[in-house]
Amino acid sequence: MPVFGTPNRQPVFTQAPILQASTFDPIIISDNYQPGNTTPTLVYTGQSQEGDLIDRIIISATGDISNTTVTAKLVYVYIKQNSTSTWSLYKTLAMPGTTVSATTPNPELELVFTGGLIINQSDRIYIGASTNQITTGQYGDYLSVTIEGGRYTLNP
């Protein structure tokens, strides 16, 4: 005879899709050991009480035919755990310098999370960089960030 106790609260699938996009001039980070001292740019906050599953983060430069220069830079991805206010440098990515043209696209960085990156409600994802438009004067140095994934929901 099966024993019934606390129901399994492990979600099997996500119900609500996540597709969130933003474009911004990233905050310059010079101290990865204390990223909260110069708060990077917030790009996502966990919404679901049961957690959010992030499948992919795509980071693109914003150069175009009028703003062709994209400066080489490091792009920093951070996770901040809300319950403990703990910051973590999750990944450092290198974006190459590029001159955008009719045949040369913007550089693009992509983080694909095999099995997903699960974040709790109110946990946050931030992005910073080693340089930005304010310091270079190049509008191609803005970043466009897209977050893809899904939200878990509790199924009774």
SULFEN-V754635 format. One record per backbone hydrogen bond with DSSP energy under -1.0 kcal/mol. NH is the residue of the N-H (numbers start at 1). CO is the residue of the C=O. E is the energy in kcal/mol with one decimal. If there is no record, write none. Layout:
BEGIN
nh co e
NH CO E
NH CO E
END
This chain:
BEGIN
nh co e
15 151 -2.5
16 151 -1.2
18 149 -2.7
20 147 -2.3
22 145 -2.2
24 143 -2.4
29 129 -2.2
34 31 -1.6
37 34 -1.9
41 127 -2.5
43 125 -2.9
44 125 -1.6
46 123 -3.3
51 48 -1.1
52 119 -2.8
53 150 -3.4
54 117 -2.9
55 148 -2.3
56 148 -1.8
57 111 -2.3
58 146 -2.5
59 109 -3.3
60 144 -2.8
61 107 -2.1
62 140 -1.2
64 67 -1.8
70 98 -2.7
73 95 -2.3
75 93 -3.2
76 128 -2.6
77 91 -2.9
78 126 -2.5
79 88 -2.3
80 124 -2.5
81 86 -2.8
85 81 -1.4
86 81 -1.1
88 79 -1.9
90 77 -2.0
90 88 -1.1
91 77 -1.8
93 75 -3.1
95 73 -3.1
98 70 -2.2
100 68 -3.3
101 104 -2.0
109 59 -3.4
111 57 -3.0
113 55 -2.5
116 113 -2.2
117 54 -2.5
119 52 -2.5
122 46 -2.3
123 120 -2.0
124 80 -2.3
125 44 -2.7
126 78 -2.1
127 41 -2.5
128 76 -2.1
129 27 -2.1
130 74 -1.9
136 132 -2.0
137 133 -3.0
141 138 -1.9
142 139 -1.3
143 24 -3.1
144 60 -3.0
145 22 -3.3
146 58 -2.5
147 20 -3.2
148 56 -2.6
149 18 -2.0
150 53 -2.4
151 16 -3.1
152 51 -2.4
END
